Amino acid sequence: MSEQEADMRAYIRALPKTETHLHLEGSLAYELLHEWDPVKYPRDPIWRRPDHRFESFEKFDETLLGHALPWFSSPERYYEAARVSFARHVEQNVRYVETSFHLGIVEFVSFTGREIIAAIRAAVPPGLEVRIFAGMLRGNYAGPVQAVIDDLENWDDLHGVDLHGFERVPTESWTAPVWQRLRDSGKITKCHAGEFDGAHRVREAIEDLGVKRVQHGVRAIEDRAVVQLAVDQNVTFDVCPISNVKLQVFPDLSSHPLRALMAAGVRCTVSSDDPLVFGNQVSDDYAALAREAEFTMGELA
């Protein structure tokens, strides 16, 4: 490592940071899996290496679910995963975290979403502010999960909701009225858009769902009018650079539109998305922007 790289690393470490696009299940420390079952979970799987690229969202999702779901079998397991994740945030000088858990898991386990929130909340260390969101798929408003979604406005420790999953799945008609009702109750609403589908999905998230927080949003760059819409509506894009490259949304960080979005006036944050699968922490995303996209210290700040 050159002296310049060492100075940048030190600067990134000292910089107070946020992490506002973090899936709790996807933040499970792989080391916990390896310690739990070293045969099933070998020390250095190829898909966590920096040069690995997932061939499709489906392959990524299969890898994530195949490793996360066996672990999250109890509230205690949520506590342990969150405890280790938050400790790493403190080590990186992250001061504020927004993390989501997958609400649909309540259909397959014997514990409730409220118990998950309590477990995550109990894991928050001093000096770190954490807000908890319930993430759900576009098709989750069915079966037993529907009643849970309809009760979310009464969950005092829940800060908001997020629509996630494969973006090319159509957004169903239930979403907009539920998102509005939750905002009316004081919850923050988010939506994954502009990752695997184009700028029109970012427009949909802003105009139809009424969100001020778009997870990813980066393909808005394909339509200047959508970029301007985000600026005019004071929308924030919670961007995950390493995730975007590993999922081949963009071939590399030198072609990533984060700088162009910032220059156009869009407020952007930097987050890690799913460290379990991508093998990154949020400081790695900052370092990659500096190394591969020549972001300056001022731009990172």
C-alpha positions as CSV (number, residue, x, y, z in Angstrom):
1,M,0.0,0.0,0.0
2,S,1.4,3.4,-1.0
3,E,1.7,6.3,1.4
4,Q,-1.2,8.0,-0.5
5,E,-3.4,5.0,-0.2
6,A,-2.6,4.7,3.5
7,D,-3.4,8.4,4.0
8,M,-6.8,7.9,2.3
9,R,-7.5,4.8,4.4
10,A,-6.8,6.8,7.5
11,Y,-9.0,9.6,6.3
12,I,-11.9,7.3,5.6
13,R,-11.5,5.7,9.0
14,A,-11.6,9.1,10.7
15,L,-14.6,10.4,8.6
16,P,-17.9,10.2,10.5
17,K,-20.1,8.0,8.4
18,T,-23.7,6.7,7.9
19,E,-25.0,3.4,6.6
20,T,-28.5,3.8,5.3
21,H,-29.0,0.9,2.9
22,L,-28.2,-2.3,5.0
23,H,-30.2,-5.5,5.0
24,L,-29.9,-7.0,8.4
25,E,-30.0,-10.6,7.1
26,G,-27.5,-9.6,4.5
27,S,-25.2,-8.1,7.1
28,L,-24.6,-11.4,8.9
29,A,-20.9,-11.8,9.5
30,Y,-19.7,-14.7,7.5
31,E,-17.4,-15.6,10.3
32,L,-20.4,-16.5,12.4
33,L,-21.4,-19.1,9.8
34,H,-17.9,-20.4,9.6
35,E,-17.6,-20.8,13.3
36,W,-21.0,-22.5,13.5
37,D,-20.3,-25.0,10.8
38,P,-16.8,-24.8,9.2
39,V,-17.4,-27.7,6.9
40,K,-20.6,-26.3,5.4
41,Y,-19.3,-22.8,5.4
42,P,-15.6,-22.8,4.4
43,R,-13.4,-19.9,5.3
44,D,-13.1,-18.1,1.9
45,P,-15.9,-18.8,-0.5
46,I,-15.2,-17.6,-4.0
47,W,-18.3,-15.5,-4.2
48,R,-17.1,-13.2,-1.4
49,R,-13.9,-12.3,-3.2
50,P,-13.4,-8.8,-4.7
51,D,-13.2,-10.0,-8.3
52,H,-16.4,-12.1,-8.2
53,R,-19.4,-11.0,-10.3
54,F,-22.8,-12.6,-9.9
55,E,-24.2,-13.7,-13.2
56,S,-27.8,-12.7,-12.3
57,F,-30.0,-11.4,-9.5
58,E,-31.4,-14.9,-9.1
59,K,-27.9,-16.3,-8.4
60,F,-27.2,-13.6,-5.9
61,D,-30.5,-14.2,-4.2
62,E,-29.9,-17.9,-4.1
63,T,-26.5,-17.4,-2.4
64,L,-27.9,-14.8,0.1
65,L,-30.9,-16.8,1.1
66,G,-29.0,-20.1,1.2
67,H,-26.6,-18.7,3.7
68,A,-28.7,-16.3,5.7
69,L,-31.9,-18.3,6.3
70,P,-30.4,-21.2,8.1
71,W,-28.9,-18.8,10.7
72,F,-31.9,-16.6,11.4
73,S,-33.9,-19.2,13.3
74,S,-34.6,-17.3,16.5
75,P,-34.6,-13.7,17.9
76,E,-31.4,-14.6,19.7
77,R,-29.8,-15.2,16.3
78,Y,-31.0,-11.8,15.1
79,Y,-29.4,-10.3,18.2
80,E,-26.1,-12.0,17.7
81,A,-25.9,-11.0,14.0
82,A,-26.9,-7.4,14.8
83,R,-24.4,-7.2,17.7
84,V,-21.5,-8.2,15.5
85,S,-22.6,-6.0,12.6
86,F,-23.0,-2.9,14.8
87,A,-19.7,-3.5,16.5
88,R,-18.1,-3.3,13.1
89,H,-19.9,-0.1,12.3
90,V,-18.5,1.4,15.5
91,E,-15.0,0.3,14.5
92,Q,-15.4,2.1,11.2
93,N,-16.6,5.3,12.8
94,V,-20.2,4.9,11.5
95,R,-22.4,7.0,13.7
96,Y,-25.9,6.3,12.2
97,V,-27.4,3.2,10.7
98,E,-30.7,2.4,9.0
99,T,-31.2,-1.4,8.7
100,S,-34.1,-3.4,7.4
101,F,-35.1,-7.0,8.2
102,H,-37.2,-9.1,5.9
103,L,-40.8,-9.0,7.1
104,G,-41.8,-12.0,5.0
105,I,-39.7,-14.3,7.3
106,V,-42.5,-14.2,9.9
107,E,-44.5,-16.5,7.6
108,F,-41.9,-19.3,8.1
109,V,-40.7,-18.9,11.8
110,S,-42.4,-19.1,15.2
111,F,-41.5,-15.6,16.3
112,T,-42.9,-12.2,15.4
113,G,-41.6,-9.1,13.7
114,R,-41.8,-7.2,17.0
115,E,-39.5,-9.8,18.6
116,I,-37.0,-9.3,15.7
117,I,-37.1,-5.5,16.3
118,A,-36.6,-6.0,20.0
119,A,-33.6,-8.3,19.4
120,I,-32.0,-5.8,17.0
121,R,-32.7,-2.9,19.3
122,A,-31.0,-4.8,22.2
123,A,-27.8,-5.2,20.2
124,V,-27.3,-1.4,19.6
125,P,-24.1,-0.3,21.3
126,P,-23.6,3.1,23.0
127,G,-22.7,5.9,20.6
128,L,-24.5,4.3,17.5
129,E,-27.9,5.5,16.5
130,V,-30.0,2.8,14.7
131,R,-33.3,3.0,13.0
132,I,-35.1,-0.2,12.0
133,F,-37.2,-0.8,8.9
134,A,-39.3,-3.7,7.7
135,G,-38.5,-4.7,4.2
136,M,-41.0,-6.6,2.1
137,L,-41.3,-8.0,-1.4
138,R,-43.7,-6.6,-4.0
139,G,-45.9,-9.7,-3.6
140,N,-45.9,-10.0,0.2
141,Y,-49.4,-8.4,0.6
142,A,-51.0,-11.8,0.7
143,G,-51.7,-14.6,3.1
144,P,-50.6,-14.2,6.8
145,V,-48.2,-11.4,6.0
146,Q,-51.0,-9.1,4.8
147,A,-52.4,-8.8,8.4
148,V,-48.9,-8.0,9.7
149,I,-48.4,-5.3,7.1
150,D,-51.7,-3.8,8.0
151,D,-50.6,-3.5,11.6
152,L,-47.2,-1.9,11.0
153,E,-48.5,1.6,11.7
154,N,-48.9,0.5,15.4
155,W,-45.3,-0.7,15.8
156,D,-43.8,2.1,17.9
157,D,-40.2,0.8,17.5
158,L,-40.4,0.5,13.7
159,H,-39.1,3.6,11.9
160,G,-40.3,2.7,8.4
161,V,-40.7,0.3,5.6
162,D,-38.9,-0.6,2.4
163,L,-40.0,-2.3,-0.8
164,H,-37.2,-4.6,-1.9
165,G,-36.5,-7.8,-4.0
166,F,-36.2,-8.2,-7.7
167,E,-37.1,-4.8,-9.2
168,R,-38.6,-6.1,-12.5
169,V,-41.5,-7.6,-10.6
170,P,-44.4,-5.2,-11.1
171,T,-45.4,-2.9,-8.2
172,E,-48.8,-4.0,-7.1
173,S,-51.8,-1.7,-6.5
174,W,-51.8,-2.3,-2.7
175,T,-48.5,-0.6,-2.3
176,A,-49.3,3.1,-2.8
177,P,-52.2,3.3,-0.3
178,V,-50.3,1.3,2.3
179,W,-47.2,3.5,1.9
180,Q,-49.4,6.6,2.2
181,R,-51.1,5.3,5.4
182,L,-47.7,4.4,6.9
183,R,-46.4,7.9,6.2
184,D,-49.5,9.4,7.7
185,S,-48.7,7.4,10.9
186,G,-45.2,8.9,11.0
187,K,-43.2,6.1,9.3
188,I,-40.5,6.6,6.6
189,T,-41.2,4.9,3.3
190,K,-38.4,3.6,1.0
191,C,-38.4,1.7,-2.3
192,H,-35.7,-0.2,-4.2
193,A,-35.7,1.2,-7.7
194,G,-33.3,2.1,-10.5
195,E,-31.0,-1.0,-10.0
196,F,-32.1,-3.9,-12.3
197,D,-34.8,-1.8,-14.0
198,G,-34.5,1.6,-15.6
199,A,-35.2,5.2,-14.7
200,H,-39.0,4.8,-15.1
201,R,-39.0,2.7,-11.9
202,V,-37.4,5.6,-10.0
203,R,-40.1,7.9,-11.4
204,E,-42.7,5.3,-10.2
205,A,-41.2,5.2,-6.7
206,I,-41.3,9.0,-6.4
207,E,-44.5,9.9,-8.2
208,D,-46.7,6.8,-7.4
209,L,-45.4,5.6,-4.1
210,G,-44.5,9.1,-2.8
211,V,-41.1,8.1,-1.4
212,K,-38.3,10.5,-0.5
213,R,-35.8,7.7,-0.1
214,V,-34.8,5.5,-3.1
215,Q,-32.6,2.5,-2.5
216,H,-30.0,2.5,-5.3
217,G,-31.7,4.9,-7.8
218,V,-28.5,4.9,-9.9
219,R,-30.2,4.1,-13.2
220,A,-32.1,7.4,-13.0
221,I,-29.0,8.7,-14.8
222,E,-30.6,7.2,-18.0
223,D,-33.3,9.9,-18.0
224,R,-32.4,13.6,-17.2
225,A,-36.0,14.3,-16.4
226,V,-36.0,11.7,-13.7
227,V,-32.8,13.0,-12.2
228,Q,-34.4,16.5,-12.1
229,L,-37.5,15.0,-10.6
230,A,-35.4,13.6,-7.8
231,V,-33.7,16.9,-7.2
232,D,-37.0,18.8,-7.3
233,Q,-38.7,16.4,-4.9
234,N,-35.7,16.4,-2.5
235,V,-35.2,12.7,-2.8
236,T,-32.2,10.8,-1.4
237,F,-30.6,7.9,-3.3
238,D,-29.0,5.4,-0.9
239,V,-26.3,4.1,-3.2
240,C,-24.2,0.9,-2.9
241,P,-21.3,1.1,-5.3
242,I,-19.6,-2.3,-4.7
243,S,-23.0,-4.0,-4.8
244,N,-23.7,-2.3,-8.1
245,V,-20.5,-3.6,-9.6
246,K,-20.7,-7.2,-8.2
247,L,-24.2,-7.5,-9.5
248,Q,-23.1,-6.1,-12.9
249,V,-25.4,-3.1,-12.9
250,F,-22.2,-1.2,-14.0
251,P,-19.0,-2.9,-15.2
252,D,-16.8,-1.0,-12.8
253,L,-16.7,2.1,-10.5
254,S,-15.1,4.3,-13.1
255,S,-18.4,4.1,-15.0
256,H,-20.6,4.4,-12.0
257,P,-22.9,7.5,-12.1
258,L,-22.6,8.5,-8.4
259,R,-20.5,11.5,-9.2
260,A,-22.8,12.6,-12.0
261,L,-25.8,12.2,-9.8
262,M,-24.2,14.3,-7.1
263,A,-23.2,17.0,-9.7
264,A,-26.8,17.2,-10.9
265,G,-27.9,17.9,-7.3
266,V,-29.2,14.6,-6.1
267,R,-28.5,13.9,-2.5
268,C,-26.7,10.5,-2.2
269,T,-25.4,8.3,0.6
270,V,-23.0,5.4,0.4
271,S,-23.8,2.0,2.0
272,S,-22.7,-1.7,1.7
273,D,-26.1,-3.3,1.0
274,D,-25.3,-7.0,1.8
275,P,-21.8,-7.5,3.3
276,L,-22.5,-11.2,3.9
277,V,-22.5,-11.8,0.1
278,F,-20.3,-9.0,-1.2
279,G,-17.5,-9.3,1.4
280,N,-17.5,-5.6,2.0
281,Q,-18.0,-3.1,4.8
282,V,-19.1,0.5,4.2
283,S,-15.5,1.8,4.5
284,D,-14.6,-0.5,1.6
285,D,-17.1,1.3,-0.6
286,Y,-15.5,4.6,0.3
287,A,-12.1,3.2,-0.4
288,A,-13.2,1.7,-3.7
289,L,-14.6,5.1,-4.8
290,A,-11.3,6.7,-4.0
291,R,-9.2,4.0,-5.6
292,E,-11.2,3.2,-8.7
293,A,-13.3,6.3,-9.4
294,E,-10.7,8.9,-8.1
295,F,-13.1,10.4,-5.6
296,T,-11.3,13.1,-3.6
297,M,-11.4,13.5,0.2
298,G,-13.8,16.4,-0.3
299,E,-16.2,14.3,-2.4
300,L,-16.2,11.5,0.1
301,A,-17.0,13.9,2.9
